[in-house]
Amino acid sequence: MNDMARDVFSVKMTPLEAQKMVEKNLEADLVSVDIYNLENNKSIIVTIFEKYARSNSDAGLVVICENTTGKTLVKITSTGSAIGLFQIDWGTGNNLIKRVKKIFIDYII
């Protein structure tokens, strides 16, 4: 079973500005941040968060902010939020995705 929730959207800011907004406003534990600066002012920033869910599980959240195609994309994947024999998510993954999108509500293109 697939217990991942995903979303991708464009924002009106740099990848570093986008990453800082998520880090500052998301109520989750920061696990790691990797910044890859490429040629021509392009960058890829991978940020990983962990959030304890009410369903007695921890959900992982990977946020990638990048501008390799000329526009800044925010790519979000929630994983590991499913529990039990049947790997039921109970909406935790989608809830995390919605929280990140809400942070960018005024900046989404």
Backbone torsions as a table, in degrees:
resi	resn	phi	psi	omega
1	MET	NA	148.0	179.3
2	ASN	-100.3	119.1	-178.2
3	ASP	-111.2	33.7	-178.5
4	MET	-109.4	143.9	171.7
5	ALA	-115.6	141.3	-175.8
6	ARG	-138.8	154.7	172.8
7	ASP	-158.8	153.8	177.2
8	VAL	-140.9	134.6	176.0
9	PHE	-153.3	159.7	178.5
10	SER	-95.9	146.9	178.7
11	VAL	-132.2	157.1	-179.7
12	LYS	-91.8	69.2	177.7
13	MET	-171.0	172.5	178.0
14	THR	-78.6	161.8	176.4
15	PRO	-58.3	-38.7	-179.6
16	LEU	-66.5	-40.9	176.9
17	GLU	-62.4	-41.4	179.5
18	ALA	-64.0	-44.7	-179.8
19	GLN	-62.8	-42.6	-179.8
20	LYS	-63.7	-37.2	178.0
21	MET	-62.8	-43.7	179.6
22	VAL	-65.9	-47.8	-177.8
23	GLU	-59.4	-39.2	-178.0
24	LYS	-75.0	-36.1	-169.4
25	ASN	-105.2	-12.8	-179.3
26	LEU	-88.0	126.3	178.8
27	GLU	-84.9	81.5	179.1
28	ALA	-156.0	160.3	-179.8
29	ASP	-79.8	128.9	177.3
30	LEU	-76.8	125.1	-179.9
31	VAL	-97.5	-48.6	179.2
32	SER	-162.3	157.7	175.1
33	VAL	-135.1	127.0	175.4
34	ASP	-122.0	126.0	-179.1
35	ILE	-114.8	126.0	179.0
36	TYR	-117.5	107.8	177.4
37	ASN	-91.1	122.7	-177.8
38	LEU	-106.4	-178.3	177.5
39	GLU	-68.2	161.3	174.6
40	ASN	58.5	39.2	178.7
41	ASN	58.8	28.0	176.4
42	LYS	-96.4	147.4	177.8
43	SER	-152.3	157.8	175.3
44	ILE	-130.1	125.2	179.4
45	ILE	-122.1	122.7	-179.8
46	VAL	-110.2	119.0	179.7
47	THR	-120.8	133.0	-178.7
48	ILE	-118.5	130.8	178.8
49	PHE	-121.1	160.3	172.8
50	GLU	-131.2	138.0	-178.2
51	LYS	-135.2	129.2	174.7
52	TYR	-75.6	131.1	-179.0
53	ALA	-104.7	151.7	179.9
54	ARG	-61.3	-17.2	-178.3
55	SER	-84.2	21.5	179.2
56	ASN	61.7	38.3	176.0
57	SER	-141.2	163.5	174.4
58	ASP	-104.4	134.6	177.0
59	ALA	-105.3	136.7	174.9
60	GLY	-98.0	145.1	179.5
61	LEU	-133.6	123.1	176.4
62	VAL	-108.1	124.6	178.8
63	VAL	-119.3	119.2	177.4
64	ILE	-110.3	123.1	175.8
65	CYS	-113.7	119.6	-175.5
66	GLU	-148.6	156.6	178.3
67	ASN	-133.6	37.8	-176.5
68	THR	-70.1	-16.3	179.3
69	THR	-104.5	7.1	178.6
70	GLY	101.2	-18.1	174.9
71	LYS	-122.7	152.9	-178.8
72	THR	-82.7	122.2	176.8
73	LEU	-108.9	141.7	171.2
74	VAL	-112.8	119.8	-179.4
75	LYS	-115.3	123.5	-174.6
76	ILE	-121.3	133.4	174.8
77	THR	-135.6	125.9	175.3
78	SER	-104.8	136.9	-177.8
79	THR	-147.1	161.0	175.4
80	GLY	76.9	12.2	-177.2
81	SER	-91.6	-5.2	-179.3
82	ALA	-84.2	146.3	-179.7
83	ILE	-131.3	164.6	173.0
84	GLY	82.0	176.5	-177.2
85	LEU	-58.6	-37.1	-176.5
86	PHE	-97.2	7.7	176.8
87	GLN	52.9	54.8	179.6
88	ILE	-85.7	129.3	-175.4
89	ASP	-84.6	-30.4	-176.6
90	TRP	60.1	20.8	175.3
91	GLY	86.6	1.3	-177.0
92	THR	-60.8	-45.5	-179.5
93	GLY	-61.0	-47.7	178.9
94	ASN	-65.2	-33.5	178.0
95	ASN	-62.9	-43.4	177.9
96	LEU	-63.0	-41.8	178.2
97	ILE	-60.0	-44.9	179.7
98	LYS	-62.7	-36.9	178.9
99	ARG	-64.0	-41.4	178.7
100	VAL	-67.1	-44.2	179.1
101	LYS	-60.2	-37.1	179.9
102	LYS	-63.4	-34.4	177.5
103	ILE	-59.5	-35.8	-175.0
104	PHE	-99.2	9.3	-171.0
105	ILE	-50.4	-37.3	-177.9
106	ASP	-86.6	-2.9	-174.5
107	TYR	-118.8	-5.8	-178.5
108	ILE	-71.0	132.8	178.8
109	ILE	-90.8	NA	NA
